Amino acid sequence: MIYGAAASVARAFLVVTPIGLRALVELAEALSTCGVRVADRQTLEPWSCASTCLYARGNESRALRFETHWRALFPDDRAERWNLADEADYARLLAHKSALRERFHGLPLPDCGPGEPQFQLHAFHVPDPKDVQAEAQRLTAFGSAG
């Protein structure tokens, strides 16, 4: 399990965004091929709001920009949190993340303005090891609020 600063333990997870849900079967098969086991799934609705809870890490304007685009491009506005079976599955997922990103493309967002970085909406989100606990807590709080 992933241990954070808090005493509670968060199970490692990934979020399958609306883009990834369009290729749900293929993504599940690709994860299985990589040896990544999913223990259970939870719906995240509305995803646009959940994404803001997830991504608001000191750059709320970026998170709100993502929220606006998710809502505009995917009116069904749902995603899924896939909790992984154990730490080994998370390690395998991290090892295959780049290859999976190449296979399951995201959507680039239009430029904000001169000098602004190019951002992309991804088919899935995998928290960095240092962020698993905090992101899991934010998603749990989001689910509890809804």
C-alpha positions in Angstrom: 0.0 0.0 0.0 1.0 3.6 -0.5 1.7 5.4 2.8 1.4 9.2 3.0 1.9 11.7 5.8 -1.5 10.7 7.2 -2.0 7.5 9.2 -4.5 6.1 6.7 -3.4 4.0 3.7 -4.5 4.8 0.2 -4.8 2.1 -2.5 -3.0 3.0 -5.7 -5.3 3.8 -8.6 -5.6 5.3 -12.0 -8.4 7.4 -13.4 -9.8 6.5 -16.8 -11.1 9.8 -18.2 -13.9 10.2 -20.8 -11.2 9.8 -23.5 -10.1 6.5 -22.0 -13.7 5.3 -21.5 -14.2 5.5 -25.3 -11.5 2.7 -25.6 -12.5 1.0 -22.4 -12.1 -2.6 -23.5 -8.8 -2.0 -25.3 -7.4 -0.1 -22.2 -8.5 -2.9 -19.9 -6.8 -5.5 -22.1 -3.7 -3.4 -22.4 -3.4 -3.1 -18.6 -4.0 -6.9 -18.3 -1.3 -7.6 -20.8 1.1 -5.4 -18.7 0.2 -7.5 -15.7 -1.8 -4.7 -14.0 -4.8 -6.0 -12.0 -7.8 -3.8 -11.2 -9.5 -4.6 -7.9 -12.6 -2.4 -8.3 -14.0 0.6 -10.2 -15.8 3.6 -9.1 -17.7 6.1 -11.2 -16.6 9.8 -11.0 -19.4 12.1 -11.9 -19.3 14.8 -12.9 -15.8 14.2 -14.1 -15.2 17.8 -15.0 -15.6 18.8 -11.3 -13.7 15.8 -10.0 -10.8 16.7 -12.3 -10.6 20.1 -10.7 -10.4 18.5 -7.3 -7.7 16.2 -8.5 -5.6 18.7 -10.4 -5.9 21.8 -8.2 -2.4 21.8 -6.8 -1.5 25.4 -6.6 -2.5 26.1 -10.2 -6.3 26.5 -10.0 -6.5 28.4 -13.3 -5.0 25.4 -15.1 -7.4 23.0 -13.3 -10.4 25.2 -14.2 -9.2 25.3 -17.8 -9.2 21.5 -17.8 -12.7 21.4 -16.2 -14.1 23.7 -18.9 -12.7 21.6 -21.7 -13.8 18.3 -20.2 -17.3 19.6 -19.8 -17.5 21.1 -23.3 -15.9 18.1 -25.2 -17.5 15.3 -23.2 -21.1 16.1 -22.3 -21.6 12.7 -20.5 -19.0 14.1 -18.0 -18.1 10.8 -16.4 -14.8 9.0 -15.6 -13.9 6.0 -13.5 -11.4 5.5 -10.7 -9.8 2.0 -11.1 -8.3 0.9 -7.8 -5.4 -1.4 -8.3 -5.0 -4.8 -6.5 -1.7 -4.0 -4.8 1.7 -2.2 -4.9 3.1 -4.5 -7.6 0.3 -3.6 -9.9 1.1 0.1 -9.4 4.8 -0.5 -10.1 3.9 -2.3 -13.3 1.6 0.5 -14.3 4.3 3.1 -13.7 6.7 1.0 -15.8 4.3 0.9 -18.7 2.8 4.3 -18.4 4.8 5.9 -21.3 3.9 3.1 -23.7 0.3 3.2 -22.7 0.2 7.0 -23.2 1.6 6.5 -26.8 -1.1 3.9 -27.5 -4.0 5.8 -25.9 -3.7 9.4 -27.2 -5.1 12.4 -25.5 -6.4 15.7 -26.9 -4.2 18.7 -27.0 -5.8 21.9 -25.8 -5.6 25.1 -27.7 -2.9 27.5 -26.6 -3.9 30.0 -23.9 -1.7 32.7 -25.2 1.9 33.6 -26.0 4.4 31.8 -23.9 1.8 29.5 -22.3 2.6 25.8 -22.2 0.7 23.3 -24.3 -1.5 21.1 -22.2 -3.3 17.9 -23.1 -6.4 16.0 -21.9 -5.3 12.4 -21.3 -7.0 9.1 -21.7 -6.0 8.2 -18.2 -4.3 9.7 -15.1 -1.8 7.9 -12.9 -0.7 9.8 -9.8 3.0 10.1 -9.1 4.1 8.0 -6.1 4.4 11.1 -3.9 0.9 12.2 -4.8 -1.1 8.9 -4.4 -2.2 9.6 -0.8 -3.3 13.2 -1.4 -5.0 12.5 -4.7 -6.9 9.5 -3.2 -8.1 11.7 -0.4 -9.2 14.5 -2.8 -11.2 12.0 -4.9 -12.7 10.4 -1.8 -13.7 13.8 -0.5 -15.2 14.6 -3.9 -17.3 11.4 -3.8 -18.4 12.0 -0.3 -19.6 15.6 -1.2 -21.6 14.4 -4.2 
